[in-house]
Amino acid sequence: MIAHGDLRSDPYYWLNDFWLKGPDSDHVIEYLNQENAYLDTMMHHTQTLQRALYHELKSRIKDEDESVPMYKNGYFYYTRTVEGTDYFLYCRKKATLSAPEEILLDVNEMAKGFDYYSANGFSISPDNRFLLYAVDTVSRRQYDLYIKNLETGELLTDVIHNTEGYGVWANDNATFFYTSKHPVTLLSEEIKKHIIGTESDQDVIVYREMDQSNYISVERSKSGQYIFINSSSTLSSEVRYLSANDPQGTFILFQERMKEVLYDVYHQQDQFLIITNLQAQNFKLMSCPLIHTQVNNWTEVIPHRADVLIEGIDVFRNFWVLTERKNGLVQLHVRNLIDQQDYHIEFDETTYDAGTFANAEYDYSLLRFNYNSLITPATVYDYHMVTKEKTIMKQQEVIGGYDKTEYISERHFVKVTDGTLVPISLVYKKGFEKNGQAPCLLYAYGSYGLSVDATFNSNRLSLLNRGFVYAIAHIRGGQEMGRHWYESGKMHHKMNTFTDFNDCAEYLINQQYTSTPHLYANGGSAGGLLMGAIVNLRPDLYHGIIADVPFVDVLTTMSDPTIPLTTNEYDEWGNPANEADYFYMKKYAPYDNLKVQDYPHMLVTTGLHDSQVQYFEPAKWVAKIRTLKTDQNVLLLKTNMEAGHGGKSGRYKYLEEIALKYAFYLMLEGISE
């Protein structure tokens, strides 16, 4: 491959053939099967441990469980699980929770005969008569939309293929809008309109996105009065809107896209609310009238603050709740529009996660939010925004017992190479000694402005109870410390992401939480790119690495716009057609920077049907490492032949993959039970 006078050679490019040639690629399938067989052989002695871990993980899950019901338009909606089943029932009750249960979908029955099954995107028509839902049976995130008549139980003949997996209803109860995908690139290219009873090939295109770096979506305002089409890239966005009462009308441009300006729009009573970074790096809240929406009519409501990032808003008729982030931690900012009172909902742990969700009713004064931390299981609260009283509606139950006082969480700031202070969150079990002998698993993501918060995971107890420290490095490329945190970890600043992680690893060693013979690292997708970069830069720091669905052949993939989703990523990584972008990416691209040296023990996972990171990237990476590594360490590739980016479906099957990964760490630690 030649670009900008630079020659690169890829002797494993033939592994792309399943993507390029489909059925005419038995040699690729055979190769991946051989790698799986090799992994089975090398991990054979851990089979008893894997089985024990699987049953241990599974035993913590409540077999019969139910979500907290969400009230919307006269019904309580919830999901529940039945003992011994992998999927859920989607249900509702009319008016009160004592009413008879109506099972809308039994996903266990629907999933029979499929190796993979995902049902989501549930959307109820305003008259409560129709259920619109999405199904993916391949794990490639190409969803088919189905419609069920909830009065008769009939599944309508209308089926819409190759969508993003969600649709929004107009108020006529017969029309909905959805996002259609390109069958090859998987880009969200068109918003279409479907009318019940018509053929999907007759669906009208109401919007087509011409910029291939933009993602598009369609949503309905919480008030039920408007439908919004959103088009957004990393750097700019554009919104169109339509009255939900006029589905045959034409969408109106809210404000044409502005260079390097993002904005999101929400409806509240007689105004639109706008969250934007217009002359506000950390975003601000603005408003405008319903009929004059251009930027010169926007009025500031909450100004920009250098130390507070606005992440989102939940809108009610008489309240709004901003999700903000200060000093790396989430805070919920409530405004009562009746008395204009502002206040924050306080949280008392040093590191945690919180967020609003399932607030479907526009006229409510109750706010639902969830809260958890490294030691506090997921907890759902209902919060009365007038009285400021909060009620625990549910806390995740860890079967077999769990005592949070037996575990300790901490938050530190690590001074990295350029002097920046990077947060790191830790958890371990009481009795831990800081002598450098404990195993430690360090995790991070560090891309797309995705903040990784300190959340609870009952699976993690299997490591903590065996003496592990678990740590999260909140590195640049995420957005934990504000928008600048993201901007200083992308494009031509991407190296900060990798050096931040390695500096956090050195901190854990220097503070004697662990040492190199006991330090492990994990990341997935773009976090898998992180794993590839850190082992090229500092393979001496780590004893073992697990890279899940890793994006490791960055330069080749970003040079091929036919590969799914590539063009959407130009603002994140760069466009290799640009010489400066090309050579910066080449500095860190994991596949291109492999060299003759020792590498840590490594387990690499992928999915044959992955739409986000194609299977051939990790497969080629492993093949090339085998030819260059100078050590005797284990190098394993696990390809899930029936799934994609998210792994196996169902609430139990994925635990087999967790058990394999945990067994890998424990094997390297010499722990056999």
Secondary structure, DSSP 4 states (H G I P E B T S, - for coil): -EETTEE---TTGGGGHHHHHTTS-HHHHHHHHHHHHHHHHHTGGGHHHHHHHHHHHHHTS-SSEEPPPEEETTEEEEEEE-TT-SS-EEEEEESSTTSPPEEEEEHHHHTTT-SS-EEEEEEE-TTS-EEEEEEESSSSS-EEEEEEETTT-PEEEEEEEEEEEEEEE-TTSSEEEEEEE-TTT--EEEEEEEETTS-GGGPEEEEE---TT-EEEEEE-TTSSEEEEEEE-SS-EEEEEEETT-TTS--EEEE---TT--EEEEEETTEEEEEE-TT-TT-EEEEEESS--SGGG-EEEE--BTTEEEEEEEE-SSEEEEEEEETTEEEEEEEETTTTEEEEE---SSS-EEEE-----TT--EEEEEEE-SSS--EEEEEETTT--EEEEEE---TT---GGGEEEEEEEEE-TTS-EEEEEEEEETT---SS-S-EEEE----TT--------GGGHHHHTTT-EEEEE--TTS-TT-HHHHHTTSGGGTHHHHHHHHHHHHHHHHTTS--GGGEEEEEETHHHHHHHHHHHH-GGG-SEEEEES----HHHHHT-TTSTTGGGGHHHH--TTSHHHHHHHHHH-TTTT--SB---EEEEEEETT-SSS-THHHHHHHHHHHHHB-S---EEEEEETT-BTTB--STTTHHHHHHHHHHHHHHHHT---
